[in-house]
Amino acid sequence: MANDGDGTDGTDDLAYAADRGRGILTPSDREFLLGRKTDYTDHSKKQKRNRIRRRLRNAILDFTILFESLEDRDRETVFNPDAADREAYTRGITDMLAFLHLGTMGYYTPFKDMLAEGVNKAEQELAGSDYRMVTVDFNVEPVGQIDVDAVIDKLERGAFDQLTDEELQAFVRLLAESDDFSATDLRADMKAQMSEFVERIDAANERRDRRVDELND
């Protein structure tokens, strides 16, 4: 999804900061892509895009070296940002995956196969053995129309375990887009109920553990 370039559309400001250090993109690249600098000729725009494409391709190749050779402590430091920046980095990781998924549409190796192989390689690295094998499930299923009455009936009956992930996603989206919905009011109400909710979960877990102990005696 294209960004309007001003960094004030509710996104994290860190990604759009003009004084942020160079990554794959130079500060000049960011200014160009965000439309902050527009005094380019058609020829210079073409050159700029070519340079960005070359750096992206080289960055992809660099991940082979990073995976094989970067020390664990360096990788762990990269993925342990300051608390104030965590939301921006989380969005960056999410957008990176979105970019890869979008970019590999039509690629000769399906994204899901590369994802599965990548997760397997990471698991083998953690285990220090290529005998560590895992199954990675990745499916993209569109969310279709939901039966609102059916969802509300389930909620009224307290049949939460009968709600599908698709129903939950669609219902929450519909609720959030409703003119009568107030996220601020909902936040306050839910926080007030959360302590009691957690207490009930803890009590249920304790009863379950006692029951298991009784059955094992």
For each residue, the residues with C-beta under 8 A, 3 or more apart:
1:
2:
3: 9 11 16 34
4: 9
5: 16 34 35 36
6: 9 16
7: 11 13 15 16 17 34
8:
9: 3 4 6
10:
11: 3 7 15 16 91
12: 15 16 87 88 91
13: 7 16 17 88
14: 17 20 85 88
15: 7 11 12 20 88 91 92
16: 3 5 6 7 11 12 13 30 34
17: 7 13 14 20
18: 27 30 31 36
19: 27
20: 14 15 17 23 27 30
21:
22: 25 26 27
23: 20
24: 55 56 59
25: 22 29 30 33 52 55
26: 22 29 30
27: 18 19 20 22 30 31
28: 31 32 37
29: 25 26 32 33 48 51 52
30: 16 18 20 25 26 27 33 34 36
31: 18 27 28 34 36 37
32: 28 29 35 36 37 40 45 48
33: 25 29 30 52
34: 3 5 7 16 30 31
35: 5 32 38
36: 5 18 30 31 32
37: 28 31 32 40
38: 35
39:
40: 32 37 44 45 48
41: 44 45
42: 45 46
43: 46 47
44: 40 41 47 48
45: 32 40 41 42 48 49
46: 42 43 49 50
47: 43 44 50 51
48: 29 32 40 44 45 51 52
49: 45 46 52 53
50: 46 47 53 54
51: 29 47 48 54 55
52: 25 29 33 48 49 55 56
53: 49 50 56 57
54: 50 51 57 58
55: 24 25 51 52 58 59
56: 24 52 53 59 60
57: 53 54 60 61
58: 54 55 61 62
59: 24 55 56 62 63
60: 56 57 63
61: 57 58 64 65
62: 58 59 65 66
63: 59 60 66 67
64: 61 67 68
65: 61 62 68 69 70
66: 62 63 69 70 75
67: 63 64 70 121 125
68: 64 65
69: 65 66
70: 65 66 67 74 75
71: 74 75
72: 75 76
73: 76 77
74: 70 71 77 78
75: 66 70 71 72 78 79
76: 72 73 79 80
77: 73 74 80
78: 74 75
79: 75 76 89
80: 76 77
81: 85 86 88 89
82: 85 86
83: 86
84:
85: 14 81 82 88 89
86: 81 82 83 89 90
87: 12 90 91
88: 12 13 14 15 81 85 91 92
89: 79 81 85 86 92 93
90: 86 87 93 94
91: 11 12 15 87 88 94 95
92: 15 88 89 95 96
93: 89 90 96 97
94: 90 91 97 98
95: 91 92 98 99
96: 92 93 99 100
97: 93 94 100 101
98: 94 95 101 102
99: 95 96 102 103
100: 96 97 103 104 111
101: 97 98 104 105 111
102: 98 99 105
103: 99 100 107
104: 100 101 107 109 110 111 114
105: 101 102 111
106:
107: 103 104 110 111
108:
109: 104 113 114
110: 104 107 113 114
111: 100 101 104 105 107 114 115 138
112: 115 116 138 139
113: 109 110 116 117
114: 104 109 110 111 117 118
115: 111 112 118 119 136 138
116: 112 113 119 120 136 138
117: 113 114 120 121
118: 114 115 121 122
119: 115 116 122 123 134 136
120: 116 117 123 124 132 133 134 136
121: 67 117 118 124 125
122: 118 119 125 126
123: 119 120 126 127 132 133 134
124: 120 121 127 128 129 130 132 133
125: 67 121 122 128
126: 122 123 132
127: 123 124 131 132
128: 124 125
129: 124 132
130: 124
131: 127
132: 120 123 124 126 127 129
133: 120 123 124
134: 119 120 123
135:
136: 115 116 119 120
137:
138: 111 112 115 116
139: 112
140:
141: 166
142:
143: 146 166 169 170
144: 166
145: 170
146: 143 150 151 166 167 170 171
147: 150 151
148: 151 152 171 174
149: 152 153
150: 146 147 153 154
151: 146 147 148 154 155 163 167 171
152: 148 149 155 156
153: 149 150 156 157
154: 150 151 157 159 160 162 163
155: 151 152 158 159 160 163
156: 152 153
157: 153 154
158: 155
159: 154 155 162 163
160: 154 155 163
161:
162: 154 159
163: 151 154 155 159 160 167 168
164: 167 168
165: 168 169
166: 141 143 144 146 169 170
167: 146 151 163 164 170 171
168: 163 164 165 171 172
169: 143 165 166 172 173
170: 143 145 146 166 167 173 174
171: 146 148 151 167 168 174 175
172: 168 169 175 176
173: 169 170 176 177
174: 148 170 171 177 178
175: 171 172 178 181
176: 172 173 181 183
177: 173 174 181
178: 174 175 181
179:
180:
181: 175 176 177 178 186
182: 185 186
183: 176 186 187
184: 187 188
185: 182 188 189
186: 181 182 183 189 190
187: 183 184 190 191
188: 184 185 191 192
189: 185 186 192 193
190: 186 187 193 194
191: 187 188 194
192: 188 189 195
193: 189 190 196 197
194: 190 191 197 198
195: 192 198 199
196: 193 199 200
197: 193 194 200 201
198: 194 195 201 202
199: 195 196 202 203
200: 196 197 203 204
201: 197 198 204 205
202: 198 199 205 206
203: 199 200 206 207
204: 200 201 207 208
205: 201 202 208 209
206: 202 203 209 210
207: 203 204 210 211
208: 204 205 211 212
209: 205 206 212 213
210: 206 207 213 214
211: 207 208 214 215
212: 208 209 215 216
213: 209 210 216 217
214: 210 211 217
215: 211 212
216: 212 213
217: 213 214
